[in-house]
Every structure is written in C-alpha cells, then in structure tokens.
Amino acid sequence: MYLDHFLHIFAALLPAIVILVYIYKQDKFPEPKKIVFKTFLFGCATVLGIDLLIPVFDHFSEENFKGNTYYFFDSFIRAGFLEEFFKSVVIIFFCTRKSVFDEPMDGIVYGVAASLGFAAYENIDYVRYFAEKTSILDISLIRTFSAVPMHALCGVMMGFLISLSIFSKKNNYLFLVLSILIPVGMHGLYNFSLSSDLISHEIANVILFLSFLGAIYLFREMKHRQSEGRMFHQKYYTITINNFIQATTTVLIFYLILNFIVNMNF
C-alpha cells in the first residue's frame, strides 16, 4: 500500500522536476536554488486558494451554462484564469521582489518553477485517480507529454512578459496585462479543444507545438543576450497590488465577454 502511494507520487513529480532542472540549466547566470525551490513549493501551495474558489466557480457555471458555453467557462475561467492568476501572484509578489531578479531570463525560470509546482501537485491527484483505471506508467507518460509541459510553457510566457513589464522602458502595464491574458488563452484553448466538440482535439497538440517552438526561440534569444551582456538590469516598473488587480480584472472581463459571445451563439 505504501509502495503504491510512493510510486504515485514519484510518477507525478518526476516530469515536473525533470523539466524544471532542464530549464534551470538554460540560465547562464543561475538563480539561487533556494529561491527556485521555494517558488516551486509556493506553486504547489496555490492549490489551497484554487480549491477554495473552484466550488464557487463550479456552482456558478452549472447553474448558468450548458454545452459549449459551459466548457468555455470551465476551460478559460475556472481552469485557465483561476490557475494562472495564482501562479502570477507567486511570481510577482515573491520572485520579482528579490534582488536577484535582475533580467528577463529570471522571469522565465521562476515562471516555470511556479507553474510546475502547481502542475506537480495536480499531477499527483490525476495519477492516483487514473491509476485505478489504467497503469501508472500509461497515465504518467500521457501527462508527461501533455498537461505538465503545457503548464511549463504557460510559465515561460508568463514569466517572460512579467519581466518585460518590469524591465522595459515603456508599455509596462500592457505587458502586465498580456502576462495574464496570453497564458490564460493558451491554457483555456488547450482545455477547450479537449472538452468541446466545437473545435478539433488536435488544436491541443498544435498549441503545445507552437508554444514549444516559441519557448525555444525565447531561450536562444535570452542566452544570446546573456552571452553578449545585453540583458536588462534596471527595473523601470514596480507591479503593485493596485495595478495587478486592475490587470487581472481586465483579463477576467475580457474572457467573460468572450464567454457571453459563445453563450449567445452556441
């Protein structure tokens, strides 16, 4: 019995740890391991806030939506917005406050760490649940090449855009909004393609592939700039609680409007 629990946890954590270690080693000037590890743990802890709000979101959607509208709300708002919101809280209010957060590559590393922290905890539940219906190896392999890297890729995009918000000389608030808007869109469309018959299930694979290519490009660009010493080290913008709330509210309203449009047409 204890061996089964250990195997479940090991199989769930291994993909996230492997990806995080790989991403960490891409940084020419590595972040303190202690802070990266704490970021990973805080990412795990986001489930506490998410689990408190999920019943509220579930009750609302079950009472008001059905069909594709229900799937849209479930994918983009209940899952996408809620999860990416809490990940961004970790990155912005813990990681960016550290003095070692001094270049865009740092945002990518911490973004992946926070995202994979949540993904690892979520993966434990999935592996334990589906292990009763299929083998641990099968479900672990499926999620190793699907949901877990999807969370990591959302973390890459979120962390990079948060970095642009802080280190760029202009469009800081726009980058902050995009740091939530784009990962929620990636996450939501991935989930929606798997749950709704409105679009092809293959869209999920397309999102993974294109996001993967984008991540490769970003890493090459960041490493090239690091080698040439052309990274940003001066912070031009501080993300406060007020502008963070404004940005996340803007994103939530945007996806609620899209949800309304889906409700009107489908």
C-alpha positions as CSV (number, residue, x, y, z in Angstrom):
1,M,0.0,0.0,0.0
2,Y,2.7,2.5,1.0
3,L,4.7,1.4,-2.1
4,D,1.8,2.2,-4.3
5,H,1.5,5.7,-2.8
6,F,5.2,6.3,-3.2
7,L,5.0,5.2,-6.9
8,H,2.0,7.5,-7.5
9,I,3.9,10.5,-6.0
10,F,7.2,9.7,-7.7
11,A,5.5,9.2,-11.1
12,A,3.6,12.5,-10.7
13,L,6.6,14.6,-9.5
14,L,9.2,13.2,-11.9
15,P,8.1,15.0,-15.1
16,A,7.9,18.4,-13.4
17,I,11.3,18.0,-11.7
18,V,13.0,16.9,-14.9
19,I,11.6,19.9,-16.9
20,L,12.4,22.4,-14.1
21,V,16.0,21.1,-13.9
22,Y,16.4,21.4,-17.6
23,I,15.0,25.0,-17.7
24,Y,17.2,25.9,-14.7
25,K,20.3,24.8,-16.5
26,Q,19.5,27.1,-19.5
27,D,20.3,30.1,-17.4
28,K,23.8,31.3,-17.9
29,F,23.6,33.1,-14.5
30,P,21.6,30.6,-12.4
31,E,19.2,31.8,-9.8
32,P,19.7,30.8,-6.1
33,K,18.4,27.2,-5.8
34,K,16.8,28.0,-2.5
35,I,14.6,30.7,-4.1
36,V,13.7,28.5,-7.1
37,F,12.8,25.7,-4.7
38,K,10.6,28.0,-2.6
39,T,8.9,29.2,-5.8
40,F,8.2,25.6,-6.7
41,L,6.7,25.0,-3.3
42,F,4.6,28.2,-3.4
43,G,3.4,26.9,-6.8
44,C,2.3,23.7,-5.1
45,A,0.6,25.8,-2.4
46,T,-1.6,27.7,-4.9
47,V,-3.9,24.7,-4.9
48,L,-5.1,25.9,-1.4
49,G,-6.6,29.1,-2.9
50,I,-7.7,27.4,-6.1
51,D,-9.5,24.6,-4.2
52,L,-11.4,27.3,-2.1
53,L,-12.7,29.0,-5.2
54,I,-13.4,26.1,-7.5
55,P,-16.7,25.1,-5.8
56,V,-17.9,28.7,-6.3
57,F,-17.0,28.7,-10.0
58,D,-18.5,25.2,-10.5
59,H,-21.8,26.2,-8.8
60,F,-22.0,29.3,-11.0
61,S,-21.3,27.5,-14.3
62,E,-23.6,24.6,-13.5
63,E,-26.4,27.0,-12.7
64,N,-26.0,29.3,-15.7
65,F,-24.3,27.4,-18.6
66,K,-24.5,24.3,-20.6
67,G,-22.9,22.7,-23.7
68,N,-20.1,24.7,-25.3
69,T,-20.7,27.7,-23.1
70,Y,-20.1,25.5,-20.0
71,Y,-17.0,24.1,-21.5
72,F,-15.7,27.5,-22.4
73,F,-16.2,28.8,-18.9
74,D,-14.7,25.7,-17.4
75,S,-11.7,25.9,-19.7
76,F,-10.9,29.6,-19.8
77,I,-12.1,30.9,-16.5
78,R,-12.4,28.1,-14.0
79,A,-9.2,26.4,-15.0
80,G,-7.2,28.9,-17.2
81,F,-7.8,32.2,-15.3
82,L,-8.0,30.8,-11.8
83,E,-4.8,28.8,-12.1
84,E,-2.8,31.3,-14.0
85,F,-3.9,34.1,-11.6
86,F,-2.5,32.3,-8.6
87,K,0.7,31.4,-10.4
88,S,1.2,35.1,-11.3
89,V,0.7,36.0,-7.6
90,V,3.7,33.8,-6.7
91,I,5.9,35.2,-9.5
92,I,5.0,38.9,-9.0
93,F,4.8,39.2,-5.2
94,F,7.5,36.7,-4.2
95,C,10.0,36.3,-7.1
96,T,10.2,39.8,-8.6
97,R,10.7,41.3,-5.1
98,K,14.0,39.5,-4.8
99,S,17.2,41.5,-5.6
100,V,18.5,38.5,-7.7
101,F,15.5,39.0,-10.1
102,D,17.5,41.3,-12.4
103,E,17.0,40.0,-16.0
104,P,14.2,38.5,-18.2
105,M,15.7,35.0,-18.1
106,D,15.0,35.1,-14.3
107,G,11.3,35.6,-15.1
108,I,11.2,32.6,-17.3
109,V,12.9,30.3,-14.7
110,Y,10.7,31.5,-11.9
111,G,7.6,31.3,-14.1
112,V,8.3,27.7,-14.9
113,A,9.1,26.9,-11.3
114,A,5.7,28.3,-10.1
115,S,3.8,26.7,-12.9
116,L,5.4,23.3,-12.4
117,G,4.8,23.5,-8.6
118,F,1.1,23.6,-9.3
119,A,1.4,21.0,-12.1
120,A,3.2,18.6,-9.9
121,Y,0.6,18.7,-7.2
122,E,-2.2,18.5,-9.7
123,N,-0.4,15.5,-11.3
124,I,-0.5,13.6,-8.0
125,D,-4.3,13.7,-8.0
126,Y,-4.5,12.7,-11.6
127,V,-2.1,9.8,-11.3
128,R,-3.7,8.5,-8.2
129,Y,-7.2,8.7,-9.7
130,F,-6.5,7.2,-13.1
131,A,-4.1,4.6,-11.7
132,E,-7.2,2.7,-10.6
133,K,-8.4,2.6,-14.2
134,T,-5.1,2.2,-16.1
135,S,-1.4,1.7,-15.4
136,I,0.7,4.3,-13.6
137,L,3.1,4.2,-16.5
138,D,0.4,5.0,-19.1
139,I,-1.1,8.0,-17.3
140,S,2.3,9.3,-16.3
141,L,3.5,9.2,-19.9
142,I,0.4,10.8,-21.2
143,R,0.7,13.8,-18.8
144,T,4.4,14.0,-19.2
145,F,3.9,14.9,-22.8
146,S,0.7,16.9,-22.4
147,A,-0.5,18.7,-19.3
148,V,2.8,19.1,-17.4
149,P,4.7,20.7,-20.3
150,M,1.6,22.8,-21.1
151,H,1.8,24.3,-17.6
152,A,5.6,24.9,-18.0
153,L,5.1,26.6,-21.4
154,C,2.4,28.9,-19.8
155,G,5.0,29.7,-17.1
156,V,7.6,30.5,-19.8
157,M,5.3,33.0,-21.4
158,M,4.0,34.5,-18.2
159,G,7.5,34.9,-16.7
160,F,8.9,36.5,-19.8
161,L,6.1,39.0,-20.1
162,I,6.2,39.9,-16.4
163,S,9.9,40.5,-16.9
164,L,9.2,42.8,-19.9
165,S,6.7,44.7,-17.7
166,I,9.4,45.3,-15.1
167,F,12.5,45.9,-17.2
168,S,11.1,47.7,-20.3
169,K,11.1,51.4,-20.5
170,K,7.6,51.6,-22.0
171,N,4.3,49.6,-22.3
172,N,4.8,48.2,-18.8
173,Y,1.1,47.9,-17.9
174,L,0.4,46.4,-21.3
175,F,3.0,43.7,-20.7
176,L,1.5,43.1,-17.3
177,V,-2.0,42.5,-18.8
178,L,-0.5,40.3,-21.5
179,S,1.4,38.3,-18.9
180,I,-2.1,37.1,-17.7
181,L,-4.1,37.3,-20.9
182,I,-1.8,35.1,-23.1
183,P,-1.2,32.2,-20.6
184,V,-4.9,32.1,-19.8
185,G,-5.6,32.0,-23.5
186,M,-3.1,29.2,-24.1
187,H,-4.3,27.2,-21.1
188,G,-8.0,27.8,-21.9
189,L,-7.8,26.9,-25.6
190,Y,-5.8,23.8,-24.8
191,N,-8.5,22.6,-22.3
192,F,-11.4,23.7,-24.5
193,S,-10.1,21.8,-27.5
194,L,-10.1,18.6,-25.4
195,S,-13.6,19.1,-23.8
196,S,-15.7,20.7,-26.6
197,D,-16.6,19.4,-30.0
198,L,-16.7,23.0,-31.3
199,I,-13.1,22.8,-32.3
200,S,-10.8,19.9,-33.1
201,H,-9.0,18.0,-30.3
202,E,-5.8,18.3,-32.4
203,I,-5.7,22.0,-31.5
204,A,-4.3,21.0,-28.2
205,N,-1.3,19.4,-29.9
206,V,-0.9,22.5,-32.2
207,I,-0.8,24.7,-29.1
208,L,1.8,22.6,-27.5
209,F,3.9,22.5,-30.6
210,L,3.8,26.2,-31.3
211,S,4.3,27.1,-27.6
212,F,7.3,24.8,-27.6
213,L,8.8,26.5,-30.7
214,G,8.2,29.9,-29.1
215,A,9.9,28.7,-25.9
216,I,13.0,27.5,-27.8
217,Y,13.2,30.9,-29.6
218,L,13.0,32.8,-26.3
219,F,15.7,30.7,-24.6
220,R,18.0,31.1,-27.6
221,E,17.5,34.8,-27.6
222,M,17.9,35.2,-23.8
223,K,21.1,33.1,-23.8
224,H,22.5,35.0,-26.7
225,R,21.8,38.3,-24.9
226,Q,23.3,36.9,-21.8
227,S,26.5,35.9,-23.7
228,E,26.8,39.4,-25.1
229,G,26.0,41.1,-21.8
230,R,22.9,42.8,-23.4
231,M,20.4,42.0,-20.7
232,F,18.2,44.4,-18.8
233,H,19.3,45.0,-15.3
234,Q,17.4,48.2,-14.3
235,K,13.8,47.9,-13.2
236,Y,11.6,50.6,-14.6
237,Y,8.3,49.5,-13.3
238,T,7.0,48.1,-10.0
239,I,3.9,45.9,-10.1
240,T,1.8,47.0,-7.2
241,I,-1.3,45.3,-5.8
242,N,-3.5,48.0,-7.4
243,N,-2.2,47.7,-10.9
244,F,-2.1,43.9,-10.6
245,I,-5.8,43.9,-9.6
246,Q,-6.6,46.2,-12.5
247,A,-4.7,44.0,-14.9
248,T,-6.3,40.7,-13.7
249,T,-9.7,42.3,-13.6
250,T,-9.3,43.5,-17.2
251,V,-8.3,40.0,-18.3
252,L,-11.2,38.4,-16.4
253,I,-13.7,40.8,-18.0
254,F,-12.3,40.1,-21.5
255,Y,-12.8,36.3,-21.1
256,L,-16.3,36.8,-19.5
257,I,-17.2,38.8,-22.6
258,L,-16.0,36.0,-24.8
259,N,-18.0,33.6,-22.7
260,F,-21.1,35.8,-23.2
261,I,-20.5,35.7,-27.0
262,V,-20.2,31.9,-27.0
263,N,-23.4,31.8,-24.9
264,M,-25.2,33.9,-27.4
265,N,-24.1,31.9,-30.5
266,F,-23.8,28.3,-29.3
